[in-house]
Amino acid sequence: MSLAGRALGVAAGLLLDRALGEPPDAWHPVAWFGTAMGRVERALYADARLPGAGYALVGAGLGVGSGLVLQGAGRLLDGGRRAGGGGAGATAAVATAVAVACAGRLLRHTSRRIEDRLHAGDLEGARELLPWLVGRDPSGLDESGVAAAVVESLAENTVDAVVAPVFWGLVAGAPGVLVHRAVNTMDAMVGHRSERYARFGTAAARLDDAMAWVPARVFALVVAAACSAEHRSVGRGLAVLRVVRRDAPAHPSPNAGVAESAAAAALGVELGGPLRYGSRLEERPRLGDGPRPTAATIAEARGLVDRVEKILVVGALAIAWAGSNQPDALGGVGGWLTSHGIRSRVGR
């Protein structure tokens, strides 16, 4: 399947997630995967890195295997064709994988619920909802702390649950999307620095870092582009990238620091600072310049990540359109049209 064909599927998958959101947990493949990996953990767990590497290998294999099954089903729908851009079945396979892996609508919806509770003065209610987005202890957070946690989560999770599925869908189709989703889910399950997972979760955490490295930087670039477009000033976008370059290296995560510093710069606020995960306190570096976030900042951050997603949809459609105008390119969308008996007028 060509890049253009994959791009069409990526755009369709993003639009499906925007329209439909998440299925119930009982029907969600990511929830099924989490249940399966819980059983794998019980079977393999030991306080050592080697069993953790085995765990990560099993999970990644399940992700790749699921993607290959989905890809094969699409190929069967297309009559077994391998050449060309792929037919409707191949496009549907990529779209399905991206829709399953993406969670942009859920992120925006959850952030809005927390924002509404803060605006209503219900700080305790906002704290109760926060674990839907972050792993930190919300019990001691004031309004600004809750708002900062939501903004940071919107940035980091947009990388994991929007940009990365787009990137891996373009690179490797359904298998790429689903192996990333598998790796990211394992990181959420065992990749944190607790006493139990400090060694066992190392492989999953490092693999997740590797797979999100490019998407995090794509996110920063798209945020910069969105700022430049909104303010009609290239300088605003360059200012975002300067803050990322200055602040992100101090963050303990090679990717979260990039996403969070880009969001901080775009919104004109300061993120980071002390965080509590259960009994463990972390002093995170300060990211960006400006006041601490408020409830109103959540709406601004939600608008920012929504614009990022829309830019990705347009970009994917542009790639698909460009491929449709390259009928002689191996596997282009033009090849897909030709394989369906629709002759392209381009190049006659």
C-alpha positions in Angstrom: 0.0 0.0 0.0 1.3 3.4 -1.0 2.0 6.4 1.3 -1.0 8.2 -0.4 -3.3 5.2 0.3 -2.2 5.1 3.9 -2.6 8.9 4.2 -6.2 8.5 3.1 -6.8 5.9 5.7 -5.2 8.1 8.4 -7.4 11.0 7.6 -10.5 8.8 7.6 -9.5 7.3 11.0 -9.0 10.8 12.6 -12.4 11.9 11.3 -14.0 8.7 12.6 -12.6 9.4 16.1 -13.7 13.0 15.9 -17.2 11.9 15.0 -17.7 8.8 17.2 -15.2 8.9 20.0 -14.4 5.8 22.1 -16.5 2.6 22.1 -17.5 1.2 25.5 -14.7 -0.6 27.4 -16.4 -3.9 26.8 -16.0 -3.5 23.1 -12.7 -1.5 23.0 -9.7 -3.4 21.6 -7.3 -1.4 23.7 -9.2 -2.5 26.9 -9.0 -6.1 25.6 -5.2 -5.7 25.1 -4.9 -4.3 28.6 -6.7 -7.3 30.1 -4.5 -9.7 28.1 -1.3 -7.9 29.2 -2.4 -8.0 32.8 -2.4 -11.8 32.5 1.0 -11.8 30.8 2.4 -9.7 33.6 1.1 -12.1 36.3 2.8 -14.9 34.4 6.1 -13.2 33.7 6.6 -10.7 36.5 9.9 -10.7 38.4 11.8 -7.7 39.8 14.3 -7.7 36.9 14.7 -6.2 33.4 14.8 -9.4 31.5 11.3 -10.6 32.3 10.1 -7.1 31.6 11.8 -7.3 28.2 9.9 -10.5 27.6 6.6 -8.8 28.6 7.3 -5.9 26.2 8.1 -8.4 23.4 4.9 -10.3 23.9 2.8 -7.0 23.9 4.6 -5.6 20.8 4.0 -8.9 19.0 0.3 -8.8 19.8 0.2 -5.2 18.4 2.0 -6.1 15.2 0.0 -9.3 14.8 -3.3 -7.5 15.3 -2.3 -5.0 12.6 -1.3 -7.7 10.2 -4.6 -9.4 10.7 -6.5 -6.2 10.0 -4.3 -5.5 7.0 -4.9 -9.0 5.7 -8.7 -8.6 6.1 -8.5 -5.4 4.1 -6.5 -7.2 1.4 -9.1 -9.9 1.3 -11.8 -7.3 0.7 -9.8 -6.0 -2.1 -9.5 -9.4 -3.8 -6.0 -10.1 -2.6 -4.3 -7.3 -4.4 -0.8 -6.3 -3.2 0.2 -3.8 -5.9 -1.0 -0.3 -6.3 -2.3 2.0 -3.6 -4.6 -0.6 -2.2 -8.4 -0.6 -2.5 -11.1 0.4 -0.2 -10.4 -2.5 2.1 -6.8 -1.5 2.6 -7.8 2.1 3.3 -10.5 0.9 5.7 -7.9 -1.2 7.6 -5.7 1.8 8.2 -8.7 3.9 9.1 -9.9 1.3 11.6 -6.5 1.1 13.3 -6.2 4.9 13.6 -9.7 5.3 14.9 -9.1 2.6 17.6 -5.7 4.1 18.6 -6.8 7.8 18.6 -8.4 9.4 21.6 -8.5 13.1 20.7 -12.2 13.4 21.2 -12.1 11.7 24.7 -9.2 14.0 25.7 -11.1 17.1 24.8 -14.3 15.9 26.4 -12.6 15.0 29.7 -10.7 18.3 29.8 -14.0 20.1 29.3 -15.7 18.2 32.2 -12.8 19.2 34.5 -12.9 22.8 33.4 -16.6 23.0 34.0 -16.2 21.8 37.5 -13.4 24.3 38.2 -15.6 27.1 36.8 -18.4 25.9 39.1 -16.1 26.1 42.1 -16.1 22.3 42.5 -12.4 21.7 43.1 -13.0 18.3 44.7 -15.0 17.2 41.7 -12.3 18.3 39.4 -9.8 16.4 41.4 -11.9 13.3 41.2 -11.9 13.5 37.4 -8.2 14.2 37.0 -7.0 10.5 37.2 -8.8 10.0 33.9 -6.0 12.1 32.4 -2.9 11.8 34.7 -1.2 9.5 37.1 -0.2 12.1 39.7 -1.9 12.4 43.1 -4.6 15.1 42.7 -5.5 15.4 46.4 -3.3 18.3 47.2 -3.8 20.3 44.0 -5.4 23.7 44.0 -7.2 25.1 40.9 -3.9 26.1 39.2 -2.4 22.7 39.9 -5.4 20.9 38.4 -5.4 23.2 35.4 -1.7 22.7 34.9 -2.1 18.9 35.0 -4.9 19.0 32.4 -2.9 21.2 30.1 0.2 19.0 30.4 -1.9 15.9 29.8 -3.6 17.4 26.7 -0.1 18.1 25.2 1.5 14.8 26.1 -1.5 12.6 25.3 -2.1 14.4 22.0 1.3 13.2 21.1 0.5 9.6 22.2 -3.1 9.4 21.1 -3.3 11.6 18.0 0.1 12.5 16.5 1.8 9.1 17.0 -1.1 7.1 15.4 -0.9 9.5 12.4 2.9 9.2 12.1 3.0 5.4 12.4 0.0 5.0 10.1 1.8 7.0 7.4 5.0 5.0 8.0 3.7 1.5 8.4 -0.1 1.3 8.1 -2.2 -0.7 10.5 0.6 -2.7 12.0 2.6 0.4 12.8 -0.5 2.1 14.4 -1.3 -0.9 16.5 2.2 -1.7 17.7 2.5 1.8 18.9 -0.8 1.7 20.7 0.3 -1.6 22.3 3.7 -0.1 23.4 2.1 3.0 24.7 -0.5 1.0 26.7 2.2 -1.1 28.2 4.1 2.0 29.2 1.0 3.3 31.0 0.6 -0.1 32.8 4.2 -0.8 33.8 6.4 2.0 32.6 6.3 4.3 35.7 9.0 4.6 38.3 7.4 2.7 41.2 9.1 0.2 43.4 7.4 -2.7 41.6 8.1 -1.5 38.0 11.5 0.3 38.3 13.2 -2.7 36.6 10.3 -4.7 35.1 8.9 -1.7 33.2 12.2 -0.5 31.8 11.9 -2.1 28.4 8.3 -0.9 27.8 9.2 2.6 28.9 12.3 2.8 26.6 10.4 1.4 23.7 7.6 3.9 24.2 10.2 6.7 24.3 11.7 5.5 21.0 8.3 5.3 19.2 7.1 8.7 20.4 10.4 10.5 19.7 9.5 11.7 16.2 5.8 12.3 17.0 6.6 14.6 19.9 8.8 16.8 17.7 6.1 16.7 15.0 3.7 18.0 17.6 6.0 20.9 18.5 6.4 21.8 14.8 2.6 21.7 14.2 2.0 23.8 17.4 4.5 26.3 16.1 2.8 26.4 12.7 -0.6 26.8 14.3 0.6 29.7 16.4 2.2 31.4 13.3 -1.1 31.0 11.4 -3.3 32.2 14.3 -1.2 35.3 14.9 -0.1 35.8 11.3 3.4 36.0 12.5 6.3 33.5 11.8 7.9 35.0 14.8 5.3 33.5 17.1 6.0 30.0 15.8 9.8 30.5 16.1 9.3 31.7 19.7 7.6 28.4 20.5 10.5 26.4 19.1 13.0 28.5 21.0 11.2 27.7 24.3 11.2 24.0 23.4 14.9 24.1 22.6 15.6 25.9 25.9 13.3 24.0 28.3 12.6 20.5 27.0 16.1 19.0 27.6 15.7 19.6 31.4 12.6 17.4 31.5 13.1 13.7 32.6 11.1 12.5 29.6 12.7 13.0 26.2 9.2 13.5 24.7 6.8 14.9 27.4 9.2 17.8 27.8 9.0 18.7 24.1 5.2 18.5 24.1 4.6 20.4 27.3 7.1 23.1 26.6 5.6 23.7 23.2 2.1 24.0 24.8 3.4 26.3 27.5 5.0 28.6 25.0 1.9 28.6 22.7 -0.4 29.4 25.7 2.0 31.9 27.4 2.0 30.0 30.7 4.4 28.2 33.0 4.1 24.4 33.4 6.1 21.9 35.4 7.1 22.2 39.0 6.6 19.7 41.9 4.5 16.6 41.3 3.4 13.9 43.6 2.9 10.3 42.5 1.5 8.5 45.6 4.3 8.7 48.2 6.9 9.9 45.6 7.6 13.6 45.1 9.2 14.8 41.9 10.5 18.3 41.3 9.9 18.9 37.5 11.6 21.7 35.7 9.6 24.8 34.9 8.6 25.0 31.3 7.6 28.2 29.5 7.3 31.8 30.7 4.3 33.4 32.2 1.7 32.9 34.9 0.5 29.5 36.2 -2.5 28.1 34.3 -6.1 28.7 35.4 -9.4 27.1 34.4 -9.6 29.4 31.4 -6.2 28.0 30.2 -7.8 24.6 29.8 -10.1 25.9 27.1 -7.2 27.5 25.3 -5.2 24.3 25.5 -8.1 22.3 24.2 -8.5 24.7 21.3 -4.8 24.4 20.6 -4.7 20.5 20.4 -7.9 20.6 18.4 -6.2 22.8 15.8 -3.2 20.5 15.8 -5.5 17.6 15.0 -7.3 19.5 12.2 -3.9 20.4 10.7 -3.0 16.7 10.7 -6.3 15.8 8.9 -5.6 18.4 6.3 -2.0 17.3 5.9 -3.0 13.6 5.5 -5.6 14.6 2.9 -3.0 16.7 1.1 -0.6 13.7 0.9 -3.5 11.5 -0.4 -4.4 14.2 -3.0 -0.8 14.5 -4.2 -0.6 10.8 -4.6 -3.8 10.8 -6.6 -2.1 13.1 -9.1 0.8 10.7 -9.5 -0.8 7.8 -11.4 2.5 6.3 -12.5 4.0 6.2 -9.0 4.1 2.7 -7.6 1.2 2.3 -5.3 -0.2 5.8 -5.6 -3.8 6.6 -5.1 -3.9 7.0 -8.9 -3.0 3.3 -9.0 -5.8 2.6 -6.7 -8.3 4.4 -9.0 -6.9 2.5 -12.0 -7.2 -0.8 -10.3 -10.9 -0.1 -9.7 -11.4 0.7 -13.4 -11.4 4.5 -12.9 -8.8 5.9 -15.3 -7.0 9.1 -14.2 -7.0 12.0 -16.6 -3.7 13.2 -15.1 -0.7 12.7 -17.5 -2.7 11.9 -20.6 
